[in-house]
Amino acid sequence: MTEPHNHDDPDVDEAGSDVPLNVRGPFWWWREAMIVFAVMVVAIWFLIPFI
């Protein structure tokens, strides 16, 4: 028998991730920033020949 997902657990973020925030640490935003940065770099790299 599995327990229902506990949304009141402070170690579980609102996105539904089961990875505790104290394990993810404060650097989750850095990973998001790297993804955005990578997309921007690729977009610029593709646009340069057309400028």
C-alpha positions in Angstrom: 0.0 0.0 0.0 1.4 3.3 -1.0 0.8 6.5 0.9 -0.9 9.4 -0.9 1.3 12.2 -2.0 1.6 14.6 0.9 1.3 18.2 -0.4 1.8 19.5 3.1 5.3 18.1 3.3 7.7 21.2 3.5 10.4 19.2 1.8 8.4 18.8 -1.4 8.1 21.7 -3.7 4.8 22.9 -5.3 5.8 21.5 -8.7 5.2 18.0 -7.4 8.8 16.9 -7.4 9.6 14.2 -4.9 13.2 15.3 -4.5 13.4 17.2 -1.2 14.3 20.9 -1.5 17.1 20.4 1.1 18.7 17.9 -1.2 18.2 20.0 -4.4 19.7 22.9 -2.5 19.4 26.6 -3.4 21.1 26.1 -6.8 18.0 24.8 -8.7 17.6 28.3 -10.2 21.2 28.1 -11.5 20.2 25.0 -13.5 17.2 26.8 -14.9 19.4 29.8 -15.8 21.9 27.6 -17.6 19.0 26.1 -19.7 17.8 29.6 -20.7 21.3 30.7 -21.4 22.0 27.7 -23.6 18.8 28.3 -25.6 19.8 32.0 -26.1 23.3 31.0 -27.2 21.9 28.5 -29.8 19.4 31.0 -31.0 22.0 33.8 -31.5 24.4 31.2 -33.2 21.6 30.4 -35.7 20.7 34.1 -36.2 24.2 35.5 -36.8 24.4 34.4 -40.4 21.2 36.2 -41.2 22.1 39.5 -39.6 
